[in-house]
Amino acid sequence: MTSTTDGMTWLAAPQSIAFGGYSVVLARGLDAEELVARLNAAVYGRKRTVHPLGGLTGEEVLTELEDTYGDVFDGIALRYGQHGDFVFAVMYGGWQGEFDDRLPVSRGDAHVHFVEFEEENGKPVPPFFEYHHDGRRMCAFNLHLDGSWGYTGVDGDPAVAARVQGLLAAAGLSEESVETVEDRDLHRACLAVLEQAFGLSLPRARILDEPLAAVVLDLT
């Protein structure tokens, strides 16, 4: 039986999934293939086609991207599956900055959670979280809690945002109280709050070591 106790805090480790950072999506109310199709439709620019690659490990997906495009970051691939009550998708390659309005991914009463960190971006870009439901942004915040990139506190639906802000405060996390906390420790602590607030969990061993269904988003 698949464990649902892995949580999310393991994402805060250096290069937790791949070089460049991580981008993961967890959803309820739709199946994994539909999640992949909706994410594909949210990519900027020219239309893309979902091309199945079969069951691959993360390393195999990166090799596929490099063999196909010459550089891992010139393509976008996803690996996906189900874990407990959620379906999930993990991005590989050049996903950074490539997605347009993602609110429609949650249409039809779906609950969709995005957690993303451009780890090698030198600006720097903090990790961030967004939760969308039925085409509405319900909760969003910067996991470094530093007020950068347009995030000051928790944004979104007043009731949901207030609940998450309360959990952050209960954990001793606020813009004022964390000025001396290392970014990675803060990142990990905020991921723990997301586990508590939304019941989020990702299967670490399956994502890092085992084959999962994989696709590449091909330009057409």
Disulfide bonds with the S-S distance in Angstrom:
none
